[in-house]
Amino acid sequence: MKAILVAATCLLAAKAEAQSFTLSGTVQGRDTSRIVFEYYNSEGKQRFDTGQLRSGAFRFTGNVNGLSEGYLTLDANNRAFFMVEPGNVTANLIPGHFDAAEVQGGSAQTALNALEPHRGWANGPETDKVYSFGHTDAMLSAFLLQFRLSRNELTLDSAELAYGRLSPAVRGSRYGILLEELMEKMKSVAVGKPAPLFEKTDINGKLVRLSDFRGRYVLLDFWASWCVPCRQMTPRIRDLYRQYHPKGLEVISIAWDWKPELWKEAVAKDSLQEWHNLLGYDEQKGFLLRDAYSIPNIPVWILIDPGGTIAGRFNNADEEPALEKALAKIR
């Protein structure tokens, strides 16, 4: 019995050791400064570890469950992204160029380094999708799929197809589980599904209930004061509102803002008072409406028909023609 216990203890110790990592590196030109390391530990909990540069060098240790995204932040203008895996990870950073950090680590970071030259604004989503289809045993594949789907840079159909090709181990990993949960959430608020009900006080202190608009079309306009493309679309949303409101269209703008004063200032400056305006953030509950409708980024418009069913999702300004075509059905 004692031998069994000893063997079990050794096995657990070996497992824990296999999941441990050491992150070390340097920040050029900074002898002393505070640096923050963000990652998800072996329990899946987000951690923020604060370290102090000593002669420009830093060192962190911890445990991960196979793979985690990691971030090193010096200040608001210097934030580096990389993959954390069991073993040694090194990062060499230059202030002003943290986005081009030289990071070496395990197999996921090595693959990411090889992909990086091809992950530009235009071809990045396709590059990540091709990698994921060709590397079904790599945990990085699940991360890349979840990342792109969460940004509306991958269709749900493509994500489901790629997910089905992943190995059981990858599907059971943290990112495999997150990917599956995101797909299920997106399917629950896809076109043809009931729109999640909500009630919230608007900018004028009036309680707005989605259920009160049953029998009319409702356009949910997800935006923010800091979102330039959102505010560039405001004149067009105003035109559409004025054109279709007499025919039964209501608009509810939901702001992805943290500070009420900035939201109110933008509403006044952009003259949005013609329709309902809600602040999407709550100090206790967070961004409930954003999460309820699975909104990964903005601008996004969701059209709800008179029966309370989602009739259309339009994920960026490029889909304005499709939005106009959907609204043209209102008579």
Secondary structure, 3 states (H helix, E strand, C coil): CHHHHHHHHHHHHHHHHHCEEEEEEEECCCCCCEEEEEEECCCCCEEEEEEECECCEEEEEEECCCCEEEEEEEECCEEEEEEECCEEEEEEECCCCHHHCEEECCHHHHHHHHHHHHCCCCCHHHHHHHHHHHCCCCHHHHHHHHHHHHCCCCCHHHHHHHHHHCCHHHHCCHHHHHHHHHHHHHHHCCCCCECCCCEEECCCCCEEEHHHHCCCEEEEEEECCCCHHHHHCHHHHHHHHHHHHHHCEEEEEEECCCCHHHHHHHHHHCCCCCCEEEECCECCCECHHHHHCCCCCCCEEEEECCCCEEEEEECCHHHHHHHHHHHCCCC
